[in-house]
Amino acid sequence: MKRFHWNRCFAVVLCLLFATASKYAQGADEHYTPEYGQAGKNVVWVPTPQALVDAMLDMAQVTPSDYVIDLGSGDGRMVITAAKRGATALGIEYNPDLVELSRRAAAKEGVSAKATFEKADIFESDFSKATVVTMFLLQDLNLKLRSTILDMKPGTRIVSTEFGMGDWYPDQTTILTGSDIGWNTAHFWIVPAQIDGTWQFDDGQINFIQNFQNVTGTLTTMGKNVELTGKLAGDTISFTAGGTKYTGTVNGNTISGTHDGGGSWKATRI
């Protein structure tokens, strides 16, 4: 009868557990291939068609000076494409297998220095330093992120595949045509400066009522009230009041600019 060696068995088990843990820590094996529709933390994995990836980066006018962050980066194609355009890009992805897959793809394309990936929860991540944010999430997740996005630096560009952000209507929507496109819609926003409230204006006041990028309100000068309507594009504001068009730049608690006829104006938040 053979003697059963408990110490040897225990050592073998430890080796197997260590090998399995090491493999998991390193992510997926090199032959890992994601499946269309596979379950994720908040959404199923569906790749954005490359044609739409290109269109989304075009909408955001991505340049080498940009820092692009893709929320739920999947197989990494958005990040890698942005890096090929010269931008610095980061993908945040919860699935470690997809993270490793993306890193290998970036290395294969020769853009690892520009395209990086981290395994993280997008709702626990700080992406405030991005100049461009891209995402392919469901609308309820977009809405969950909306307040965080609106707190980002004015002028930050946001692009979403297919799904919007409720009553924050996009500044632009692109729909690609072609039977092989599949998902074919992209929405684009520019984070607006926050100007809602009352401002001291030269010899009067301006009361801005802000609804995301849209602005209404009243300009009061020399005892007269004039309704105004306008828009924000990041920190740039343009509005018309009493037939006069005003343009300006928001810088914290001051707005300064010009109006029709070449005159200048300035307002300070009260």
C-alpha positions as CSV (number, residue, x, y, z in Angstrom):
1,M,0.0,0.0,0.0
2,K,1.3,3.4,-1.0
3,R,1.7,6.0,1.8
4,F,-0.2,9.2,1.3
5,H,2.1,12.2,1.8
6,W,0.0,15.1,3.2
7,N,2.9,17.5,3.2
8,R,3.6,16.8,-0.5
9,C,-0.1,17.1,-1.4
10,F,-0.4,20.4,0.5
11,A,2.6,21.8,-1.3
12,V,1.1,20.9,-4.7
13,V,-2.2,22.6,-3.8
14,L,-0.3,25.7,-2.7
15,C,1.5,25.8,-6.0
16,L,-1.7,25.5,-8.0
17,L,-3.4,28.2,-6.0
18,F,-0.4,30.5,-6.4
19,A,-0.3,29.8,-10.1
20,T,-4.0,30.5,-10.5
21,A,-3.7,33.7,-8.4
22,S,-0.7,34.9,-10.4
23,K,-2.5,34.3,-13.6
24,Y,-5.6,36.3,-12.4
25,A,-3.4,39.1,-11.2
26,Q,-1.9,39.4,-14.6
27,G,-5.3,39.4,-16.3
28,A,-6.5,37.3,-19.1
29,D,-4.4,34.8,-21.0
30,E,-2.9,35.9,-24.3
31,H,-5.6,34.0,-26.2
32,Y,-8.6,35.7,-24.5
33,T,-11.3,36.9,-26.8
34,P,-14.3,38.8,-25.5
35,E,-17.8,37.7,-26.6
36,Y,-20.3,40.2,-28.0
37,G,-22.9,40.8,-25.3
38,Q,-20.9,39.3,-22.5
39,A,-22.0,40.5,-19.0
40,G,-20.1,43.3,-17.3
41,K,-20.4,45.2,-14.0
42,N,-23.1,47.6,-15.2
43,V,-23.5,46.8,-18.9
44,V,-22.9,44.1,-21.4
45,W,-19.8,44.4,-23.6
46,V,-20.6,45.6,-27.1
47,P,-17.8,47.1,-29.2
48,T,-18.2,50.6,-30.8
49,P,-17.8,50.2,-34.6
50,Q,-14.4,51.7,-35.7
51,A,-16.2,54.1,-38.1
52,L,-18.1,55.5,-35.1
53,V,-15.0,55.7,-33.0
54,D,-13.4,57.8,-35.7
55,A,-16.5,60.0,-36.0
56,M,-16.6,60.5,-32.2
57,L,-13.0,61.6,-32.0
58,D,-13.7,63.9,-35.0
59,M,-16.6,65.5,-33.2
60,A,-14.5,66.2,-30.2
61,Q,-11.7,67.5,-32.5
62,V,-9.1,65.5,-30.7
63,T,-5.5,66.8,-31.1
64,P,-2.1,65.8,-29.6
65,S,-2.7,68.3,-26.8
66,D,-5.7,66.4,-25.5
67,Y,-6.1,64.0,-22.6
68,V,-8.8,61.5,-23.6
69,I,-10.4,59.3,-21.0
70,D,-12.7,56.5,-22.1
71,L,-15.2,55.3,-19.5
72,G,-15.7,51.6,-19.8
73,S,-13.0,51.1,-22.4
74,G,-13.7,47.5,-23.4
75,D,-11.3,46.2,-25.9
76,G,-9.4,49.6,-25.9
77,R,-10.1,50.7,-29.5
78,M,-11.2,54.2,-28.6
79,V,-8.1,54.8,-26.4
80,I,-5.8,53.3,-29.0
81,T,-7.3,55.3,-31.9
82,A,-7.0,58.5,-29.8
83,A,-3.3,57.7,-29.1
84,K,-2.7,57.1,-32.8
85,R,-3.9,60.7,-33.3
86,G,-1.2,61.8,-30.9
87,A,-3.4,62.3,-27.8
88,T,-2.6,60.9,-24.4
89,A,-5.4,58.5,-23.6
90,L,-6.6,56.4,-20.6
91,G,-9.1,53.6,-20.6
92,I,-11.0,52.8,-17.4
93,E,-12.4,49.3,-17.5
94,Y,-13.7,47.0,-14.7
95,N,-13.0,43.7,-16.4
96,P,-9.3,42.7,-15.9
97,D,-9.4,40.5,-18.9
98,L,-10.4,43.4,-21.2
99,V,-7.7,45.6,-19.5
100,E,-5.0,43.1,-20.4
101,L,-6.4,42.6,-23.9
102,S,-6.3,46.4,-24.4
103,R,-2.7,46.6,-23.2
104,R,-1.6,43.9,-25.6
105,A,-3.4,45.7,-28.4
106,A,-1.8,49.0,-27.6
107,A,1.6,47.4,-27.6
108,K,0.9,45.7,-30.9
109,E,0.0,49.1,-32.4
110,G,3.1,50.7,-30.9
111,V,1.2,53.3,-28.8
112,S,1.7,51.9,-25.2
113,A,3.4,55.2,-24.2
114,K,0.3,57.1,-25.1
115,A,-2.5,54.6,-24.5
116,T,-2.8,53.2,-20.9
117,F,-5.5,51.3,-19.2
118,E,-6.5,50.7,-15.6
119,K,-8.8,48.3,-13.9
120,A,-11.3,50.4,-12.0
121,D,-14.9,51.3,-11.4
122,I,-15.8,54.4,-13.4
123,F,-18.1,55.6,-10.6
124,E,-15.1,55.6,-8.1
125,S,-12.6,57.0,-10.5
126,D,-11.3,60.6,-10.9
127,F,-11.5,61.6,-14.5
128,S,-11.6,65.4,-13.8
129,K,-8.3,66.1,-15.7
130,A,-9.6,64.8,-19.0
131,T,-10.1,67.3,-21.8
132,V,-12.2,64.7,-23.7
133,V,-14.5,62.0,-22.2
134,T,-15.9,59.2,-24.3
135,M,-18.3,56.5,-23.3
136,F,-20.7,53.8,-24.5
137,L,-23.0,53.3,-21.5
138,L,-26.7,53.1,-21.0
139,Q,-28.7,56.3,-20.4
140,D,-29.3,55.7,-16.7
141,L,-25.5,55.4,-16.2
142,N,-24.9,58.5,-18.2
143,L,-27.4,60.3,-15.9
144,K,-25.6,58.9,-12.9
145,L,-22.4,60.5,-14.2
146,R,-24.0,63.7,-15.4
147,S,-23.5,65.8,-12.2
148,T,-19.8,64.8,-12.1
149,I,-19.4,65.7,-15.7
150,L,-21.1,69.1,-15.3
151,D,-18.6,69.9,-12.5
152,M,-15.7,69.4,-14.9
153,K,-13.7,72.3,-16.3
154,P,-15.8,74.3,-18.8
155,G,-14.9,73.4,-22.3
156,T,-14.4,69.7,-21.6
157,R,-15.8,67.7,-24.5
158,I,-18.1,64.7,-24.0
159,V,-19.0,62.1,-26.6
160,S,-21.4,59.2,-26.1
161,T,-22.3,56.3,-28.3
162,E,-26.1,56.1,-28.8
163,F,-27.3,57.2,-25.4
164,G,-28.0,60.7,-24.2
165,M,-28.1,62.5,-20.8
166,G,-31.8,63.2,-20.3
167,D,-32.8,66.8,-20.6
168,W,-29.2,67.9,-21.1
169,Y,-29.6,67.8,-24.9
170,P,-26.4,67.4,-27.0
171,D,-24.8,70.2,-28.8
172,Q,-24.4,68.0,-31.8
173,T,-25.5,64.5,-33.0
174,T,-24.0,62.5,-35.7
175,I,-25.7,59.5,-37.4
176,L,-23.6,57.3,-39.7
177,T,-25.2,55.5,-42.6
178,G,-24.3,52.1,-44.0
179,S,-25.6,48.6,-43.5
180,D,-22.4,47.4,-41.8
181,I,-22.3,50.2,-39.2
182,G,-24.5,48.6,-36.5
183,W,-24.4,51.2,-33.6
184,N,-24.3,54.4,-35.6
185,T,-25.2,57.4,-33.4
186,A,-22.9,59.7,-31.4
187,H,-23.9,62.6,-29.2
188,F,-21.6,65.5,-28.3
189,W,-21.6,68.0,-25.5
190,I,-19.4,70.8,-24.3
191,V,-19.4,71.3,-20.5
192,P,-20.7,74.8,-19.9
193,A,-19.5,77.3,-17.4
194,Q,-21.9,77.9,-14.4
195,I,-23.4,81.4,-14.6
196,D,-26.9,81.0,-13.1
197,G,-27.7,83.9,-10.9
198,T,-27.3,87.7,-10.7
199,W,-24.3,89.7,-12.0
200,Q,-23.4,93.3,-11.7
201,F,-23.3,94.7,-15.2
202,D,-21.6,98.1,-15.9
203,D,-24.5,100.4,-14.9
204,G,-27.0,97.7,-14.2
205,Q,-27.5,94.0,-13.6
206,I,-27.9,90.8,-15.5
207,N,-30.0,87.9,-14.2
208,F,-29.0,84.7,-15.9
209,I,-31.3,81.7,-15.9
210,Q,-29.2,78.7,-17.0
211,N,-30.5,75.4,-18.4
212,F,-27.3,73.6,-19.1
213,Q,-25.8,75.3,-22.3
214,N,-29.0,77.4,-22.8
215,V,-29.3,80.8,-21.2
216,T,-32.3,83.2,-20.7
217,G,-32.8,86.0,-18.3
218,T,-33.0,89.8,-18.0
219,L,-30.6,92.6,-18.5
220,T,-31.4,95.7,-16.5
221,T,-29.7,99.0,-17.3
222,M,-30.8,102.6,-16.8
223,G,-34.0,101.4,-15.1
224,K,-35.1,99.3,-18.2
225,N,-35.5,95.5,-18.2
226,V,-34.7,93.7,-21.4
227,E,-35.1,90.0,-21.9
228,L,-32.1,88.0,-23.1
229,T,-31.5,84.6,-24.8
230,G,-28.3,83.0,-25.5
231,K,-25.9,80.0,-25.3
232,L,-22.8,78.8,-23.6
233,A,-20.0,76.9,-25.3
234,G,-17.7,76.0,-22.5
235,D,-16.5,79.3,-21.0
236,T,-17.7,81.3,-24.0
237,I,-21.1,83.0,-23.8
238,S,-23.2,84.7,-26.5
239,F,-26.6,86.3,-26.0
240,T,-28.9,88.9,-27.5
241,A,-30.7,91.5,-25.4
242,G,-32.7,94.3,-26.9
243,G,-31.5,93.7,-30.4
244,T,-27.8,93.9,-29.3
245,K,-25.6,90.8,-29.5
246,Y,-23.1,90.3,-26.6
247,T,-20.2,87.8,-26.6
248,G,-17.9,87.2,-23.7
249,T,-15.6,84.8,-21.8
250,V,-16.5,83.5,-18.3
251,N,-13.6,83.5,-15.9
252,G,-14.8,82.4,-12.5
253,N,-16.8,85.2,-11.1
254,T,-16.3,87.7,-14.0
255,I,-17.4,87.8,-17.6
256,S,-15.9,90.2,-20.0
257,G,-16.4,90.7,-23.7
258,T,-17.7,92.9,-26.5
259,H,-21.1,93.8,-28.0
260,D,-22.3,95.0,-31.3
261,G,-20.6,98.2,-32.4
262,G,-17.3,97.2,-30.9
263,G,-17.9,98.3,-27.3
264,S,-16.8,96.3,-24.3
265,W,-18.7,95.0,-21.3
266,K,-18.0,93.4,-18.0
267,A,-20.1,91.7,-15.4
268,T,-19.2,90.5,-11.9
269,R,-21.1,87.8,-10.0
270,I,-23.1,89.0,-7.0
